[in-house]
Amino acid sequence: MNRQTLRLACIIAGSCLCLGVAASRALRAQSAPPQQKETNVSHRASGPFDVKLIPQIPEQAVADSGVNRFLSDKQFHGDLEATSKGQMLGYGDPAKGSAVYVAIERVSGTLGGRTGTFALQHAGTITRQGQQLSITVVPDSGTGQLAGLAGSMSIQIDKGKHSYTFDYTLPAAP
């Protein structure tokens, strides 16, 4: 078989394969029951929270790096009635004008009347120009009635008092 004949055979075989796959998909689509699209509903929760940071004694290698580690213990009130436990790593000195932190916490309680758990991921940066903070729900971390939870949280601190605003979506209740 020469190259042109082989090339032509490959093109024909590929075309047949594509047509076969397309026909198979079309047949399955005709026989499959219609799929219902899951509807997510947007919500906003807010309220105060109490936080306790517990410094951890670093290992020597960590201490030499300047990275600090904390355990966090929170109690949320308001639209989110929950507790959370987490860990935070931080670097820098806010008194000098800059620092960063990352954290993960697991929240357990009731959100908008639905009970379960979920995890939050934090990433924060402080500079002389201001601060940036991103707190998001870890994908697929919701359990119980909070399965399917997605969203982001903001934190406000005024005169030492902490509060949150939590924009989130959940699948519509059955």
C-alpha positions in Angstrom: 0.0 0.0 0.0 1.5 3.4 -0.9 1.4 6.5 1.2 -1.5 8.1 -0.6 -3.6 5.0 -0.3 -2.7 4.7 3.4 -3.5 8.4 4.0 -6.9 8.0 2.3 -7.7 4.9 4.3 -6.9 6.8 7.5 -9.1 9.7 6.5 -12.0 7.4 5.6 -11.6 5.3 8.9 -11.5 8.5 10.9 -14.6 9.9 9.2 -16.5 6.6 9.8 -15.4 6.6 13.5 -16.6 10.3 13.9 -19.9 9.5 12.2 -20.4 6.4 14.3 -19.8 8.3 17.6 -22.1 11.1 16.5 -24.9 8.6 15.6 -24.4 6.8 18.9 -24.7 10.0 20.8 -27.8 11.0 18.9 -29.5 7.7 19.6 -28.6 7.9 23.4 -30.0 11.5 23.5 -33.3 10.3 21.9 -33.7 7.5 24.4 -32.5 9.2 27.5 -35.0 10.9 29.9 -34.7 14.7 29.9 -32.2 15.8 32.6 -33.3 18.3 35.2 -30.9 21.2 35.7 -30.0 21.7 39.4 -31.1 25.1 40.5 -28.8 27.0 42.8 -30.3 29.8 45.0 -28.2 32.9 46.0 -28.2 34.0 49.6 -26.5 36.5 51.8 -25.7 35.8 55.5 -24.2 38.2 58.0 -23.5 38.6 61.7 -20.8 38.9 64.3 -18.2 36.3 65.2 -15.7 35.7 68.0 -12.2 34.5 67.2 -9.4 33.1 69.3 -6.0 32.6 67.7 -3.7 30.3 69.6 0.0 30.7 68.7 1.8 27.3 68.2 5.4 26.8 69.2 7.2 26.4 65.9 9.7 23.7 65.2 13.2 25.1 64.9 13.2 24.9 61.1 9.9 26.8 60.9 11.1 29.3 63.6 14.1 30.1 61.5 11.9 30.8 58.4 9.9 33.5 60.1 6.6 31.7 59.4 4.2 31.6 62.4 1.5 29.1 62.9 -1.8 29.5 64.8 -4.8 27.4 65.6 -8.1 29.3 65.2 -11.3 28.8 67.2 -14.4 30.7 66.0 -18.0 31.1 67.1 -20.3 32.6 64.4 -23.6 34.2 65.2 -26.4 35.6 63.2 -27.4 34.0 59.9 -24.6 31.5 60.4 -24.8 29.8 63.8 -21.7 27.7 63.8 -18.3 26.9 65.3 -15.1 26.5 63.4 -11.6 25.1 64.0 -8.7 25.9 61.7 -5.0 26.5 61.2 -3.3 29.6 59.9 0.2 30.3 58.7 1.5 33.9 58.7 4.6 35.7 57.6 5.7 39.3 58.1 5.2 42.1 60.6 2.0 44.3 60.2 3.7 46.9 62.4 6.3 47.3 59.7 3.6 47.6 57.1 3.2 44.2 55.5 2.3 40.6 56.2 0.5 37.6 54.6 -1.5 34.7 55.8 -3.2 31.6 54.6 -5.7 29.5 56.5 -8.1 26.7 56.3 -11.0 26.2 58.7 -13.8 23.7 59.0 -17.2 25.2 59.9 -19.9 23.2 61.6 -23.4 24.4 62.3 -26.5 25.9 60.7 -26.6 28.3 57.7 -29.9 29.7 56.7 -31.8 27.0 58.6 -29.7 24.2 56.9 -27.3 22.1 59.0 -23.9 20.6 57.9 -20.3 21.4 57.6 -18.0 23.1 55.0 -14.5 24.3 54.7 -13.2 27.9 54.1 -9.9 28.8 52.5 -8.3 32.2 53.4 -5.6 34.2 51.6 -4.7 37.6 53.0 -2.1 40.3 52.2 -1.5 43.5 54.2 0.6 46.3 52.7 1.1 50.0 53.5 -1.4 50.7 50.8 -4.2 48.5 52.2 -5.2 44.9 52.5 -6.7 42.2 50.3 -8.5 39.2 51.6 -10.1 36.3 49.8 -12.2 33.8 51.7 -13.9 31.1 49.6 -15.8 27.9 50.3 -13.6 24.9 49.4 -15.3 23.2 46.4 -17.3 20.0 47.3 -16.6 20.5 51.0 -20.3 20.9 52.0 -21.9 18.0 53.9 -25.4 17.2 55.1 -27.9 19.9 54.1 -25.0 22.1 53.0 -23.9 19.8 50.2 -23.4 21.8 47.1 -22.5 25.0 49.0 -20.4 27.6 47.1 -19.5 31.2 47.9 -17.2 33.8 49.4 -17.0 35.6 52.7 -15.8 39.0 53.7 -14.7 40.0 57.2 -15.1 43.4 58.8 -13.2 44.5 61.9 -14.5 47.7 63.7 -13.1 48.7 67.1 -11.9 45.1 67.7 -15.3 43.6 66.9 -15.4 41.0 64.1 -18.3 40.5 61.7 -18.8 38.6 58.4 -20.8 38.9 55.2 -21.2 35.6 53.4 -22.6 35.5 49.8 -23.3 31.9 48.9 -25.4 29.6 46.8 -27.0 26.3 47.6 -29.1 23.9 45.6 -32.8 24.6 46.0 -34.3 22.7 48.9 -36.2 19.5 47.9 
